[in-house]
């Protein structure tokens, strides 16, 4: 196989966008467009969406007690340290969450200062 950077299946998005436009629909909702990894995940664990929309599935999942954000460590720093860290060129502020009720997994995912 060939390894390529993820484009969130832009080819599927373009196809669905053209199909929606031909049908007179101007918006593509989240049920119309799913990436290949979303479709192939048997547990439905891969979810994309708008975190700023409180009604979106991904926003509701992120607010769950089971959600653990991968960059939690940064959020625990004083505000000036957070700003300093976020100014670094390599920091992309990923919005990646894991859902779990297992404490050991939450502890493992939490970026600790000395790790």
FIKEDO-912477 format. One record per residue (C-alpha): residue in one letter; residue number from 1; y, x negated, z; chain. Coordinates in nm, 4 decimals, decimal comma, always signed. Example, Ala and Ser with C-alpha at 12.3 -4.5 7.8 and 13.67 -1.06 7.14 Angstrom:
2
REC residu num       py       px       pz chaine
REC      A   1  -0,4500  -1,2300  +0,7800      A
REC      S   2  -0,1060  -1,3670  +0,7140      A
This chain:
115
REC residu num       py       px       pz chaine
REC      X   1  +0,0000  +0,0000  +0,0000      A
REC      X   2  +0,3641  -0,0844  -0,0199      A
REC      X   3  +0,5916  -0,1024  +0,2808      A
REC      X   4  +0,9369  +0,0435  +0,2253      A
REC      X   5  +1,2235  +0,1399  +0,4548      A
REC      X   6  +1,2165  +0,5016  +0,5663      A
REC      X   7  +1,4576  +0,7175  +0,3684      A
REC      X   8  +1,3616  +1,0384  +0,5517      A
REC      X   9  +1,1870  +1,1402  +0,2293      A
REC      X  10  +1,5132  +1,1742  +0,0380      A
REC      X  11  +1,3124  +1,2539  -0,2754      A
REC      X  12  +1,1774  +1,5666  -0,1046      A
REC      X  13  +1,5267  +1,6583  +0,0181      A
REC      X  14  +1,6661  +1,6254  -0,3361      A
REC      X  15  +1,3871  +1,8407  -0,4763      A
REC      X  16  +1,4409  +2,1089  -0,2112      A
REC      X  17  +1,8202  +2,0914  -0,2531      A
REC      X  18  +1,7889  +2,1515  -0,6278      A
REC      X  19  +1,5399  +2,4334  -0,5708      A
REC      X  20  +1,7703  +2,5989  -0,3136      A
REC      X  21  +2,0735  +2,5649  -0,5434      A
REC      X  22  +1,8788  +2,7249  -0,8299      A
REC      X  23  +1,7992  +3,0182  -0,5987      A
REC      X  24  +2,1653  +3,0478  -0,4951      A
REC      X  25  +2,1120  +2,9123  -0,1423      A
REC      X  26  +2,3713  +2,6599  -0,0312      A
REC      X  27  +2,2016  +2,5466  +0,2912      A
REC      X  28  +1,8620  +2,3901  +0,3354      A
REC      X  29  +1,7344  +2,4902  +0,6769      A
REC      X  30  +1,4935  +2,2781  +0,8768      A
REC      X  31  +1,1894  +2,4866  +0,7787      A
REC      X  32  +1,2486  +2,4245  +0,4085      A
REC      X  33  +1,2697  +2,0480  +0,4316      A
REC      X  34  +1,0076  +1,8490  +0,6199      A
REC      X  35  +0,9360  +1,4802  +0,5795      A
REC      X  36  +0,5871  +1,3628  +0,4873      A
REC      X  37  +0,5316  +1,2254  +0,8383      A
REC      X  38  +0,6310  +1,5614  +0,9920      A
REC      X  39  +0,3864  +1,7443  +0,7678      A
REC      X  40  +0,1028  +1,5029  +0,8392      A
REC      X  41  +0,1476  +1,4880  +1,2187      A
REC      X  42  -0,1235  +1,7141  +1,3645      A
REC      X  43  +0,0579  +1,7639  +1,6964      A
REC      X  44  +0,4040  +1,8415  +1,5589      A
REC      X  45  +0,5393  +1,5424  +1,7511      A
REC      X  46  +0,7862  +1,4335  +1,4832      A
REC      X  47  +1,1011  +1,6443  +1,4819      A
REC      X  48  +1,4319  +1,5796  +1,3072      A
REC      X  49  +1,7463  +1,7803  +1,3482      A
REC      X  50  +2,1016  +1,8118  +1,4715      A
REC      X  51  +2,1417  +1,7162  +1,8378      A
REC      X  52  +2,4914  +1,8670  +1,8283      A
REC      X  53  +2,3501  +2,2133  +1,7487      A
REC      X  54  +2,2297  +2,3621  +2,0798      A
REC      X  55  +2,0102  +2,6105  +1,8899      A
REC      X  56  +1,8183  +2,3463  +1,6920      A
REC      X  57  +1,4596  +2,2689  +1,7867      A
REC      X  58  +1,5341  +1,9001  +1,8355      A
REC      X  59  +1,8274  +1,9763  +2,0670      A
REC      X  60  +1,6101  +2,2013  +2,2831      A
REC      X  61  +1,3341  +1,9396  +2,2973      A
REC      X  62  +1,5815  +1,6651  +2,3941      A
REC      X  63  +1,7008  +1,8740  +2,6904      A
REC      X  64  +1,3463  +1,9255  +2,8156      A
REC      X  65  +1,2456  +1,7720  +3,1494      A
REC      X  66  +0,9738  +1,5932  +2,9543      A
REC      X  67  +1,2196  +1,4147  +2,7229      A
REC      X  68  +1,2703  +1,0409  +2,7694      A
REC      X  69  +1,5341  +0,8672  +2,5609      A
REC      X  70  +1,4510  +0,5141  +2,4527      A
REC      X  71  +1,7992  +0,3872  +2,5317      A
REC      X  72  +1,8130  +0,5256  +2,8862      A
REC      X  73  +1,8824  +0,1808  +3,0289      A
REC      X  74  +2,2142  +0,1577  +2,8441      A
REC      X  75  +2,3192  +0,4927  +2,9880      A
REC      X  76  +2,2747  +0,3579  +3,3439      A
REC      X  77  +2,5243  +0,0746  +3,2951      A
REC      X  78  +2,8885  +0,0985  +3,4058      A
REC      X  79  +3,1108  +0,2441  +3,1302      A
REC      X  80  +3,2695  -0,0925  +3,0427      A
REC      X  81  +2,9249  -0,2536  +3,0028      A
REC      X  82  +2,8102  +0,0385  +2,7857      A
REC      X  83  +3,1141  -0,0090  +2,5608      A
REC      X  84  +3,0500  -0,3841  +2,5397      A
REC      X  85  +2,6851  -0,3287  +2,4472      A
REC      X  86  +2,7669  -0,0648  +2,1868      A
REC      X  87  +3,0180  -0,2959  +2,0155      A
REC      X  88  +2,7368  -0,5359  +1,9267      A
REC      X  89  +2,6664  -0,5317  +1,5563      A
REC      X  90  +2,2908  -0,4776  +1,5937      A
REC      X  91  +2,3231  -0,1709  +1,8196      A
REC      X  92  +2,2471  +0,1424  +1,6196      A
REC      X  93  +2,2377  +0,3975  +1,9064      A
REC      X  94  +1,9024  +0,5456  +1,8079      A
REC      X  95  +1,8448  +0,9064  +1,9032      A
REC      X  96  +1,4731  +0,8677  +1,9686      A
REC      X  97  +1,3079  +1,0686  +2,2433      A
REC      X  98  +0,9518  +1,0913  +2,3688      A
REC      X  99  +0,8213  +1,4026  +2,5417      A
REC      X 100  +0,5874  +1,3376  +2,8320      A
REC      X 101  +0,5110  +1,4574  +3,1812      A
REC      X 102  +0,3429  +1,1275  +3,2727      A
REC      X 103  +0,5543  +0,9185  +3,5138      A
REC      X 104  +0,3900  +0,5900  +3,4089      A
REC      X 105  +0,4869  +0,6531  +3,0466      A
REC      X 106  +0,8437  +0,7417  +3,1403      A
REC      X 107  +0,8644  +0,4190  +3,3426      A
REC      X 108  +0,7228  +0,2170  +3,0541      A
REC      X 109  +0,9692  +0,3650  +2,8026      A
REC      X 110  +1,2710  +0,3105  +3,0265      A
REC      X 111  +1,4383  -0,0154  +2,9260      A
REC      X 112  +1,4700  -0,2135  +3,2458      A
REC      X 113  +1,7411  -0,4741  +3,2915      A
REC      X 114  +1,5023  -0,7655  +3,3492      A
REC      X 115  +1,2428  -0,6860  +3,0846      A
